[in-house]
Structures are given as structure tokens and as C-alpha cells.
Amino acid sequence: ETMNWKNLEGASIADNPCWGGPEPHRHDLQYLLRVLGGSRSKLNSTEHITEDPISASSYAALMDRVISRLIIYNDDNYIAIHKPADLRMDGPHRATVHKLLLYLYPPPSMLHKTTDQDTAANEMSCQRRHEHLLESIAPLTNTSDLKDDPFRTVHQLDYATSGVLLMGKHRKAAGAACISFQERRAKKTYVAVVTANGNSNELPFGKDFFESMPILPESSLKPWAAGSLEKQYRKKRRRDTDGKGTFNGYMPEHAIFAKWRGYMIKKKKAGGVDANKRDGKLDASSKNGKQPNQDDVMSQLIQSTTQHLTPQAIDELLSIGPSWKKVKTHCDNSAKDDICSWPSTVQRMTMEYNQSTAAAAAATTEDEKTTNQPDNKAKANNDETKQPESSTSALPPLFRIQNEECDSFYICASIGEVGDGRFDVLVDPSAALPSTQPNTPSALPEMKPSLTRCTVLWRGYVHDATASSSAKEEGRVPVAKVVLSPWTGRRHQLRVHLSRVAGCPILGDVAYTGTNDRGAVGSRMCLHAKELVIPLIGGQAHTFTAKDPFVIDNDSIQIDNFC
């Protein structure tokens, strides 16, 4: 018997992955499994990947090779994988990280058609399992499509980026990892191969590049290391969004609904009497001459919105259960006016409550500033010795730090996402090199402070058979291998910092080189997440490392497209 590796059609978006090639039938999950499970002797070619039927007897050995190449770490809480380049996280694509993991570790709901008599040694069992998994996985687009999907996204890697990717296996595990990322306690290290901008034959990051940089004291990085700049940015963002963003005390719609539901259940148990009035809680602060606290605000909002509901409508909403998602679905399908309008009512309650909470927090902060303000004489003395906070955080776009490695430097430039379907991100025009950022809008989007450390490991050339001799001498492309440590985690941060501020884009990065040609390697973008250090459940830090695909060999560099 042989495995039937048939092409499965489904919703997909056209890609040209480095592990597949331009042919559409080489973009699907089964071809990716062949690539990962093949005994490859060549690094940069798919020509040796046979499309002949695979023997069922060799299926187990093939899966073992896939797992050994892909899986870095696996326990009951987390799985860390070596993500291949040119593979999306999820979505309507023929091959994704999500689909690959579901194939290797299918949940029970995907195995319901297999029988107890089937065994791994049985060829028909292997074939049925393989075909069933491919057919079951093909229409899936995200982790919410299956109730027992074991994988939860913790962080993202770009489609073209390879390397360490961590996934949680349950809500608690994923939550702990997400908090580590949000609090900037996760440390990432990348390796990349960069090239010179335009048709320059000079090696990237040469002597002139470093000599032109200012050298700053180590104390210049303190606001970034302490996280104070990030806190300032988030505080400003909350202020600018006028309470629409998240902040301490913020409550989403489902939490507001839960408050309403709890209030109504207590009221019903009290025989229709307002539970807060019965307990003497409502407006207690107002009677004392104080501003209403947020419990009072919530009670008043509930009363004002509930009076438009009939008792029958209240009973109907309570009977659905505590799930806000189910309540919204029920309301969307209802023909009753007071029921179908309930989600918009809760949305309005949420907005009013959070605006009130944000205003109360701002008033409290202002009172504290007034109370703690020093006398004028002390303030004057302090102003003479203390520099404004902004001056401690103002850094040049490119700089070095005293006593650090001679080949290390920093890139500091705010970046922002334009939206409206635009793929690339913008860098602060004052930090961008001329001509590297075309079509900059007159009104900039929200710009996020961003800092990257870069260390040059090696400089040399790679051969490009497609390069014209007028552009690249003898088809040689000048490149450098670098180690990148992002101090902040913005979308496309490393790519835009290297291309538009340092002037040396990542080899193969078509988004930020202004060309549709991936360059010397002819296939992949040369950015790789090599290491992730992150505290997980229990607070213990874990280190995950993926094999480096850019191997320096004397005066050349080998680039593995399938790593």
C-alpha cells in the first residue's frame, strides 16, 4: 500500500514559499511535511523532494524526522517549535503553523473516525489517518474552530521569519506567557544577514559607519532598561484615547454584562427589591458629600438601562447563562426589539463606565500631584539640578555605548502602523534615511518608541547568479551577519530599523528593499529568531533555542532555506 498524497483544495491565498516554489501544489501541508521529513543533503533546492507516493511502512519514520526537526520543547503546558520560513501562523492558507501542529498532535475530535482496532503498524490505518487528518484540517483557519484545539497563540513571528515560536497548551499556560511578553520580561535574540542599500559594493556596517556614530554613556539607556519610557508611552496612549483603551480599572463588555447579571440575580432573590438599596450601599458616598465611587456608577448605569427591559426580557436574558458570546448570538437572532438591541445597550454601558473610571483616575492623580507638590523654593532648586525627563530619553537614531563591543551599536526610532491595508510600517521621518521611506503620509499614525541593539559578527560576500555585473561585481553581493536584540517588541521593528534607519536591509526582505527579488539566496528572507528566554508558569525562566540557519564557513556563509 502507498500513502495517497492528494492535493486538497480549499480557501487559500497565493504564496510562494521558499520550501515549495512557485507551483501551487507545493504550497500545501502535505508537501511541507515531505520537505521537513525528507533526508535532505542539499540546503537550497527543492528539486530532490520527490512527489512519488510514500510507503505507509515508512510513514512513522517520516513523522519522526518531522518532529525531530520541528519540535524544540514539549510538555503539558507548552510546545516550542522551530518555525520554518515562509509559513503563516494561521488563516485561510494551505499550510500554516496551526495546521502543522494539528496534524502532528490532533485533538480527540479529529480522530473520531478512527477505530479501536487501528494500530500504527497497520498500513490501512496509517493511510486512513493521514487522509482523514488532511481533510479535517484543510478548512480550519484559527484556534477557535475546534472546541478541543490544544494550541493557544502566545506571540507571533512574521510569515518570512523562521525560528523559536512558543505556543501554550491551555489558557493558564498561555496567560502566564502573554503576561511575560506584556511586561517585557521575555528576551528575544535574532540573527540576520543584511546587505547594502542599492547597488553598493561596499560591505555593510564598515569602518566609516561606526566612526560617524556618537558614543554615549551607559546611563543613556536607563529609561529604557527601567521601562519608564514604555510606561510614559502607554500612559500617553490611554490619555489620547480618552478612556477608549485599556487601563487600570477598565472593564470590557463581557465584564459589564457579568455585573448586570449578578445585580439582577441578587435583585430577584431579594424579591424584586434593589439589593444595593436594601443593603444601604447605593449612593452612600453621595450622602457623605463625596464623589460617587465606581460601584455607585455601575449601580446607576444598571438601573437606568434595565428600566427599558420588560420582566420577561430580563428573565430571557438571564436564562441564556453567563456567556456574553452566547447572549449576543441569541440577541442577534431575536425578533424582539428589547432583546435584539441589548448588545448595543451593554456597549453603551461599557463606554460610559470606562469614561467615568478614566476621569476618576485622572482626578485622583491630579489631587495627589497637588498634595505632594513641594514648596516653590524647593521646586526652584530642584529645577536647577534636574533635567527635563524628555532630555534623558532623547537618543540619536544611531549610536554606540561606551565600553561595549566595538562592532555593537543601537538603533532608536519610533515606528507606527498606517493601517488601511498597508503592509509595511513607517519610521519616524526625522530618523529615516532619505529615499528609504516613500509615500510618507502628512499625518503620521501613532508612533511607538522602539530600540534595537545590533552586533556585527561577520562581513563578506554571497554569490548571486541573477545579479548583473554592472550592479554587483562578478555576481557577488556584500553582506554581513548580525545579532539583533530588540528592547521593544513592535511589528516589523527589526526590519524597518535596519532598512530605513541603518541603511542595510535584511537580505531577501522584499517589503523593505523596494524590489520583488529576494536577492542572493533566491528564496527566503534571512531573519531568524534564534533564542527566547521567558518566565513561564511558576516564574521560572526557560530558554528555547533554534538552530542557526546562517552558518559562516571561512570566507562565505551557508544559508539554509528549509531551517
C-alpha positions as CSV (number, residue, x, y, z in Angstrom):
1,E,0.0,0.0,0.0
2,T,1.1,3.6,-0.6
3,M,0.1,6.9,1.0
4,N,-2.3,8.9,-1.1
5,W,-0.7,12.4,-1.0
6,K,-3.5,14.1,-3.0
7,N,-3.9,17.8,-3.5
8,L,-6.6,19.2,-1.3
9,E,-8.4,22.3,-2.5
10,G,-9.8,24.9,-0.1
11,A,-9.8,28.6,0.8
12,S,-6.2,29.8,0.3
13,I,-4.2,32.9,-0.5
14,A,-1.5,32.7,-3.1
15,D,2.0,32.3,-1.7
16,N,5.4,31.3,-3.0
17,P,7.2,29.7,0.0
18,C,10.9,29.1,-0.2
19,W,10.3,25.4,0.8
20,G,7.8,24.9,-2.0
21,G,8.4,27.0,-5.1
22,P,6.0,28.7,-7.5
23,E,3.9,25.6,-8.2
24,P,0.6,25.9,-6.2
25,H,0.6,22.2,-5.4
26,R,3.8,22.7,-3.5
27,H,2.2,25.2,-1.1
28,D,0.1,22.7,0.9
29,L,0.5,20.9,4.2
30,Q,1.4,17.6,2.8
31,Y,4.3,19.0,0.7
32,L,5.6,20.8,3.7
33,L,5.6,17.5,5.6
34,R,7.6,16.0,2.8
35,V,10.2,18.7,3.0
36,L,10.5,18.6,6.8
37,G,10.6,14.8,6.8
38,G,12.9,14.3,3.9
39,S,16.5,13.2,4.3
40,R,18.0,16.3,2.7
41,S,21.6,16.6,1.5
42,K,21.1,19.9,-0.3
43,L,20.3,23.1,1.6
44,N,18.8,25.4,-1.1
45,S,16.9,23.3,-3.5
46,T,13.6,21.5,-3.6
47,E,14.5,19.5,-6.7
48,H,15.3,16.4,-4.6
49,I,11.8,16.5,-2.9
50,T,10.1,13.6,-4.7
51,E,6.4,13.6,-5.3
52,D,6.1,9.9,-5.6
53,P,3.7,8.1,-3.2
54,I,5.2,7.5,0.2
55,S,5.2,4.0,1.5
56,A,3.0,3.5,4.5
57,S,5.7,1.5,6.2
58,S,8.0,4.5,6.1
59,Y,5.3,6.9,7.4
60,A,6.3,6.6,11.1
61,A,10.0,7.2,10.2
62,L,9.0,10.3,8.2
63,M,6.9,11.7,11.1
64,D,9.8,11.1,13.5
65,R,12.1,13.2,11.2
66,V,9.5,15.9,11.1
67,I,9.1,16.1,14.8
68,S,12.9,16.0,15.5
69,R,13.4,18.9,13.1
70,L,10.4,20.9,14.2
71,I,9.9,20.4,18.0
72,I,12.3,22.2,20.4
73,Y,10.3,21.6,23.6
74,N,7.1,19.9,24.5
75,D,5.4,19.3,27.9
76,D,1.8,19.5,29.3
77,N,1.9,23.3,29.3
78,Y,3.9,24.5,26.3
79,I,5.2,23.5,23.0
80,A,8.1,25.4,21.4
81,I,8.8,24.8,17.7
82,H,11.4,25.8,15.1
83,K,9.1,27.6,12.7
84,P,10.1,27.3,9.1
85,A,10.5,30.4,7.0
86,D,7.6,31.4,4.8
87,L,4.9,29.8,6.9
88,R,1.9,31.8,8.3
89,M,0.7,31.4,11.8
90,D,-2.9,30.6,10.9
91,G,-5.7,31.8,8.5
92,P,-7.1,30.6,5.1
93,H,-3.9,29.1,3.8
94,R,-3.0,25.6,2.6
95,A,-0.2,25.3,5.2
96,T,0.1,27.2,8.5
97,V,1.8,26.7,11.8
98,H,-1.6,25.9,13.3
99,K,-2.4,23.2,10.7
100,L,1.1,21.7,11.0
101,L,0.7,21.3,14.8
102,L,-2.8,19.9,14.5
103,Y,-1.6,17.2,12.1
104,L,1.2,16.2,14.4
105,Y,-0.8,16.4,17.6
106,P,-4.5,16.1,16.6
107,P,-7.1,16.6,19.4
108,P,-9.7,13.8,20.1
109,S,-12.4,15.4,18.0
110,M,-10.2,15.0,14.9
111,L,-9.7,11.3,15.5
112,H,-13.3,10.2,16.0
113,K,-13.4,8.3,12.7
114,T,-10.5,6.0,13.5
115,T,-11.3,2.7,15.1
116,D,-10.0,1.0,18.2
117,Q,-8.7,-1.8,16.0
118,D,-6.4,0.6,14.0
119,T,-2.8,0.5,15.0
120,A,0.2,2.5,13.9
121,A,1.7,-0.7,12.4
122,N,-1.3,-1.2,10.2
123,E,-0.8,0.3,6.7
124,M,-4.5,0.9,6.1
125,S,-4.7,2.6,9.4
126,C,-1.8,4.9,8.5
127,Q,-3.4,5.8,5.2
128,R,-6.9,6.4,6.7
129,R,-5.4,8.6,9.5
130,H,-3.3,10.6,7.0
131,E,-6.2,11.3,4.6
132,H,-8.6,12.0,7.4
133,L,-6.3,14.5,9.1
134,L,-5.6,16.4,5.9
135,E,-9.3,16.6,5.1
136,S,-10.3,17.7,8.6
137,I,-7.5,20.3,8.8
138,A,-8.0,21.8,5.4
139,P,-11.0,24.1,6.2
140,L,-9.7,25.3,9.6
141,T,-8.5,28.9,9.9
142,N,-7.9,29.6,13.6
143,T,-7.7,28.0,17.0
144,S,-11.4,28.8,17.8
145,D,-12.6,26.4,15.0
146,L,-12.3,23.4,17.3
147,K,-13.6,23.2,20.8
148,D,-10.8,21.0,21.9
149,D,-8.0,22.7,20.0
150,P,-5.0,22.3,22.3
151,F,-2.9,25.2,21.0
152,R,-3.1,28.8,22.0
153,T,-1.0,31.6,20.4
154,V,1.4,33.4,22.8
155,H,3.3,35.6,20.4
156,Q,3.8,36.0,16.7
157,L,6.6,35.6,14.1
158,D,6.3,37.1,10.6
159,Y,5.4,34.9,7.7
160,A,9.0,35.1,6.3
161,T,10.8,34.8,9.7
162,S,12.0,31.4,11.0
163,G,13.0,30.3,14.5
164,V,11.7,29.9,18.0
165,L,7.9,30.0,18.4
166,L,6.2,29.3,21.7
167,M,2.6,28.1,22.0
168,G,0.5,27.5,25.1
169,K,-1.5,24.3,25.6
170,H,-4.2,25.7,27.9
171,R,-5.5,29.1,29.0
172,K,-3.5,29.3,32.2
173,A,-0.2,28.5,30.5
174,A,-0.8,30.9,27.6
175,G,-1.9,33.6,30.0
176,A,1.4,33.3,32.0
177,A,3.5,33.6,28.9
178,C,1.4,36.5,27.5
179,I,2.0,38.4,30.7
180,S,5.7,37.9,30.4
181,F,5.7,39.4,27.0
182,Q,3.4,42.3,28.0
183,E,5.7,43.1,31.0
184,R,8.8,43.0,28.8
185,R,10.3,40.1,30.8
186,A,10.7,37.9,27.7
187,K,14.1,38.4,25.9
188,K,14.5,37.5,22.2
189,T,17.7,37.2,20.2
190,Y,17.6,37.1,16.4
191,V,20.3,36.5,13.8
192,A,20.1,38.1,10.3
193,V,22.0,38.5,7.1
194,V,21.9,42.1,5.8
195,T,23.1,43.7,2.6
196,A,24.0,47.2,1.4
197,N,21.3,49.5,0.1
198,G,21.1,50.0,-3.6
199,N,23.9,48.8,-5.8
200,S,26.7,49.5,-3.4
201,N,29.6,47.1,-3.5
202,E,30.8,48.1,0.0
203,L,30.5,45.7,2.9
204,P,27.6,46.6,5.3
205,F,28.5,48.4,8.6
206,G,32.0,49.2,7.7
207,K,34.6,51.4,9.4
208,D,33.1,54.7,8.3
209,F,29.7,53.6,9.5
210,F,30.9,53.2,13.1
211,E,33.2,56.2,13.1
212,S,30.3,58.5,12.3
213,M,28.3,57.5,15.3
214,P,28.2,59.3,18.7
215,I,29.3,57.3,21.7
216,L,27.0,57.7,24.7
217,P,27.4,56.7,28.4
218,E,25.7,53.6,29.6
219,S,23.3,55.7,31.7
220,S,21.7,56.9,28.5
221,L,19.8,53.6,28.3
222,K,18.5,53.7,31.9
223,P,15.0,55.0,30.9
224,W,14.7,52.1,28.5
225,A,16.1,49.5,30.9
226,A,13.8,50.5,33.7
227,G,10.8,50.5,31.5
228,S,9.9,54.1,32.3
229,L,9.7,55.2,28.7
230,E,7.3,52.4,27.9
231,K,5.2,53.4,30.8
232,Q,5.1,57.0,29.6
233,Y,4.1,55.9,26.2
234,R,1.3,53.7,27.5
235,K,0.1,56.5,29.8
236,K,0.0,59.0,26.9
237,R,-1.8,56.4,24.8
238,R,-4.5,56.0,27.4
239,R,-4.9,59.8,27.7
240,D,-5.1,60.2,24.0
241,T,-7.7,57.5,23.6
242,D,-10.0,59.3,26.1
243,G,-10.7,56.2,28.0
244,K,-11.3,54.0,24.9
245,G,-8.1,52.0,25.5
246,T,-7.4,49.6,28.4
247,F,-6.2,50.9,31.8
248,N,-6.3,50.1,35.5
249,G,-10.0,49.6,36.3
250,Y,-11.0,49.1,32.7
251,M,-13.9,46.7,32.1
252,P,-14.7,45.1,28.8
253,E,-18.3,44.3,27.6
254,H,-18.4,40.8,29.0
255,A,-17.4,42.0,32.4
256,I,-20.1,44.7,32.4
257,F,-22.7,42.1,31.4
258,A,-21.5,39.9,34.2
259,K,-22.0,42.8,36.7
260,W,-25.5,43.4,35.3
261,R,-26.4,39.7,35.5
262,G,-25.1,39.4,39.1
263,Y,-27.1,42.5,40.1
264,M,-30.3,41.2,38.6
265,I,-29.9,37.7,40.1
266,K,-29.4,39.3,43.6
267,K,-32.5,41.5,43.0
268,K,-34.7,38.5,42.1
269,K,-33.5,36.7,45.2
270,A,-34.4,39.7,47.2
271,G,-38.0,39.5,45.9
272,G,-37.6,42.4,43.4
273,V,-36.2,44.8,45.9
274,D,-33.0,46.6,44.8
275,A,-30.2,44.7,46.6
276,N,-28.0,47.7,46.9
277,K,-30.7,49.8,48.4
278,R,-31.7,47.0,50.8
279,D,-28.1,46.8,51.9
280,G,-27.8,50.6,52.2
281,K,-25.0,50.7,49.6
282,L,-26.4,52.8,46.8
283,D,-25.3,56.4,46.8
284,A,-23.7,56.0,50.2
285,S,-20.7,58.1,49.1
286,S,-23.0,60.8,47.7
287,K,-24.8,61.1,51.1
288,N,-21.4,61.8,52.7
289,G,-20.7,64.6,50.2
290,K,-18.2,62.7,48.2
291,Q,-18.0,61.9,44.6
292,P,-19.7,58.6,43.7
293,N,-17.4,55.6,43.6
294,Q,-17.3,53.2,40.7
295,D,-19.7,50.8,42.4
296,D,-22.2,53.6,42.6
297,V,-21.7,54.4,38.9
298,M,-22.2,50.8,38.0
299,S,-25.4,50.6,40.0
300,Q,-26.8,53.7,38.5
301,L,-26.0,52.5,34.9
302,I,-27.7,49.2,35.6
303,Q,-30.8,50.8,36.9
304,S,-31.1,53.3,34.0
305,T,-30.7,50.7,31.3
306,T,-32.7,48.0,32.9
307,Q,-35.9,50.1,33.3
308,H,-36.3,49.8,29.5
309,L,-36.5,46.0,29.7
310,T,-39.7,44.1,30.5
311,P,-39.5,41.4,33.3
312,Q,-40.0,38.8,30.6
313,A,-37.0,40.1,28.6
314,I,-34.8,40.1,31.8
315,D,-35.8,36.5,32.5
316,E,-35.0,35.5,28.9
317,L,-31.5,37.2,29.1
318,L,-30.7,35.5,32.4
319,S,-31.8,32.1,31.2
320,I,-29.2,32.1,28.5
321,G,-26.4,31.8,31.0
322,P,-23.2,33.8,31.9
323,S,-21.6,33.6,28.4
324,W,-21.7,37.0,26.8
325,K,-20.9,35.4,23.5
326,K,-24.0,33.2,23.6
327,V,-26.1,36.1,24.8
328,K,-25.0,38.2,21.8
329,T,-25.7,35.4,19.4
330,H,-29.2,34.9,21.0
331,C,-29.9,38.6,20.7
332,D,-28.8,38.8,17.0
333,N,-31.3,36.1,16.2
334,S,-34.2,37.5,18.2
335,A,-37.2,39.4,16.7
336,K,-37.9,41.2,19.9
337,D,-36.8,44.9,19.9
338,D,-35.7,45.0,23.5
339,I,-33.7,41.7,23.1
340,C,-32.0,42.5,19.8
341,S,-30.9,45.9,21.0
342,W,-29.4,44.6,24.2
343,P,-25.8,44.2,22.9
344,S,-25.7,47.9,21.9
345,T,-27.1,48.8,25.3
346,V,-24.3,46.9,27.0
347,Q,-21.8,48.5,24.7
348,R,-23.1,52.0,25.7
349,M,-22.9,51.0,29.4
350,T,-19.3,49.9,28.9
351,M,-18.3,53.1,27.2
352,E,-19.9,55.3,29.9
353,Y,-18.5,53.2,32.8
354,N,-14.9,53.3,31.4
355,Q,-15.1,57.0,30.7
356,S,-16.2,57.6,34.2
357,T,-13.4,55.4,35.6
358,A,-10.8,57.1,33.5
359,A,-12.0,60.5,34.6
360,A,-12.0,59.5,38.3
361,A,-8.4,58.1,37.9
362,A,-7.2,61.3,36.3
363,A,-8.8,63.4,39.1
364,T,-7.2,61.3,41.8
365,T,-3.8,61.7,40.1
366,E,-4.2,65.4,39.9
367,D,-5.1,65.6,43.6
368,E,-2.0,63.5,44.5
369,K,0.2,65.9,42.5
370,T,-1.3,68.9,44.3
371,T,-0.9,67.3,47.7
372,N,2.6,66.2,47.1
373,Q,3.9,69.3,45.3
374,P,7.0,70.8,47.0
375,D,7.1,74.4,48.1
376,N,8.3,77.0,45.5
377,K,11.8,77.4,46.8
378,A,12.5,73.6,46.9
379,K,10.9,73.3,43.5
380,A,13.2,76.0,42.1
381,N,16.3,74.4,43.5
382,N,15.2,71.0,42.1
383,D,14.5,72.5,38.6
384,E,18.1,73.9,38.5
385,T,19.7,70.4,39.0
386,K,17.2,68.1,37.3
387,Q,17.0,67.9,33.5
388,P,13.6,67.5,31.9
389,E,12.5,63.9,31.6
390,S,12.4,64.2,27.8
391,S,16.1,65.1,27.6
392,T,17.1,61.8,29.3
393,S,15.2,59.8,26.8
394,A,16.2,61.7,23.6
395,L,18.6,59.5,21.7
396,P,20.1,59.8,18.2
397,P,18.9,57.3,15.6
398,L,22.2,55.6,15.6
399,F,24.7,55.5,18.5
400,R,27.2,53.3,20.4
401,I,27.6,52.8,24.1
402,Q,30.9,53.3,26.0
403,N,32.8,50.1,26.9
404,E,30.6,47.8,24.7
405,E,31.9,45.7,21.8
406,C,33.4,47.7,19.0
407,D,31.0,46.1,16.5
408,S,27.9,46.8,18.5
409,F,25.5,49.8,18.0
410,Y,21.9,50.8,18.7
411,I,19.0,51.9,16.5
412,C,16.5,54.2,18.2
413,A,13.5,55.4,16.1
414,S,9.8,55.4,16.7
415,I,7.7,53.3,14.3
416,G,4.0,53.3,13.5
417,E,1.4,51.3,11.6
418,V,-0.5,53.2,8.9
419,G,-3.4,50.8,8.6
420,D,-5.8,50.8,5.6
421,G,-4.3,47.6,4.4
422,R,-0.8,48.9,4.1
423,F,1.7,46.1,4.9
424,D,4.8,48.0,5.8
425,V,5.3,50.2,8.8
426,L,6.6,53.8,9.0
427,V,9.7,55.0,10.9
428,D,9.9,58.5,12.3
429,P,10.8,60.7,9.3
430,S,13.4,62.5,11.3
431,A,15.3,59.2,11.8
432,A,14.7,57.7,8.3
433,L,17.4,57.8,5.6
434,P,16.5,59.9,2.5
435,S,14.6,57.9,-0.2
436,T,14.1,54.8,2.1
437,Q,10.5,55.7,3.0
438,P,8.4,56.7,0.0
439,N,4.8,57.8,0.3
440,T,5.0,59.0,3.9
441,P,1.6,60.4,4.8
442,S,1.4,64.0,6.0
443,A,-0.5,62.9,9.1
444,L,1.6,60.3,10.9
445,P,-0.1,57.3,12.7
446,E,0.6,56.6,16.4
447,M,4.3,56.4,16.7
448,K,5.7,53.9,19.2
449,P,9.2,54.3,20.8
450,S,11.4,51.5,19.6
451,L,15.0,50.4,20.4
452,T,17.2,47.7,18.9
453,R,20.8,46.6,19.7
454,C,22.8,45.2,16.8
455,T,26.2,43.4,16.8
456,V,28.1,42.6,13.6
457,L,29.5,39.1,13.6
458,W,30.9,38.7,10.1
459,R,31.3,40.6,6.8
460,G,31.7,39.0,3.4
461,Y,30.0,38.1,0.1
462,V,27.5,35.7,-1.1
463,H,27.1,34.7,-4.8
464,D,24.1,35.8,-6.7
465,A,23.8,34.2,-10.1
466,T,21.0,36.6,-11.1
467,A,22.9,39.8,-10.3
468,S,24.1,41.9,-13.3
469,S,27.9,42.6,-13.4
470,S,27.2,46.3,-13.5
471,A,25.3,46.2,-10.2
472,K,27.3,43.5,-8.3
473,E,30.9,42.8,-9.1
474,E,31.1,39.2,-10.5
475,G,27.7,38.4,-9.1
476,R,29.0,38.8,-5.5
477,V,26.7,40.5,-3.0
478,P,28.2,42.2,0.0
479,V,26.6,41.0,3.2
480,A,27.0,41.0,7.0
481,K,25.7,38.6,9.6
482,V,24.4,40.4,12.7
483,V,22.9,39.5,16.1
484,L,19.8,41.6,17.0
485,S,18.3,42.2,20.4
486,P,15.0,44.1,20.4
487,W,14.5,46.2,23.5
488,T,10.9,46.7,22.4
489,G,8.6,44.4,20.5
490,R,7.0,46.3,17.7
491,R,5.7,44.9,14.4
492,H,8.5,44.8,11.8
493,Q,10.8,46.6,14.2
494,L,14.0,44.8,13.2
495,R,13.2,45.0,9.5
496,V,12.4,48.7,9.4
497,H,15.2,49.7,11.8
498,L,17.8,48.0,9.6
499,S,16.5,49.1,6.3
500,R,15.3,52.7,6.9
501,V,17.5,53.9,9.7
502,A,20.7,51.9,9.5
503,G,20.5,51.7,5.7
504,C,21.2,47.9,5.4
505,P,18.0,45.9,4.7
506,I,17.7,42.2,5.5
507,L,18.7,40.0,2.6
508,G,15.6,38.8,0.9
509,D,13.2,41.3,2.6
510,V,11.1,42.4,-0.4
511,A,8.9,44.7,1.7
512,Y,11.7,47.0,2.7
513,T,14.2,46.7,-0.2
514,G,11.9,48.2,-2.8
515,T,12.4,45.1,-5.1
516,N,10.4,41.9,-5.8
517,D,13.7,39.9,-6.0
518,R,14.7,38.1,-2.8
519,G,18.3,38.5,-3.7
520,A,21.3,36.3,-3.5
521,V,19.6,33.3,-1.8
522,G,16.8,33.5,-4.3
523,S,14.2,32.3,-1.9
524,R,14.0,33.3,1.8
525,M,14.2,36.4,4.0
526,C,17.3,36.0,6.2
527,L,15.8,36.8,9.6
528,H,15.8,34.1,12.3
529,A,14.6,34.1,15.9
530,K,17.4,32.1,17.4
531,E,16.6,32.3,21.2
532,L,13.8,33.1,23.5
533,V,14.3,33.4,27.3
534,I,10.9,33.8,29.1
535,P,9.5,33.2,32.6
536,L,6.6,30.8,32.4
537,I,4.2,29.2,34.9
538,G,5.8,29.2,38.4
539,G,8.0,32.2,37.5
540,Q,11.0,30.0,36.3
541,A,12.8,31.3,33.2
542,H,13.0,28.9,30.3
543,T,15.4,29.2,27.4
544,F,14.5,27.9,24.0
545,T,17.0,27.8,21.1
546,A,16.6,27.1,17.4
547,K,19.4,26.0,15.1
548,D,21.1,28.9,13.3
549,P,20.4,28.6,9.6
550,F,23.1,31.1,8.6
551,V,26.4,29.2,9.0
552,I,29.7,31.0,8.5
553,D,32.2,28.9,6.6
554,N,35.6,30.7,6.4
555,D,35.0,33.5,3.8
556,S,31.5,32.5,2.9
557,I,28.1,31.9,4.5
558,Q,25.7,29.0,4.0
559,I,22.0,29.8,4.2
560,D,19.5,27.0,4.9
561,N,16.2,27.8,3.3
562,F,14.4,25.0,5.0
563,C,15.5,25.6,8.6
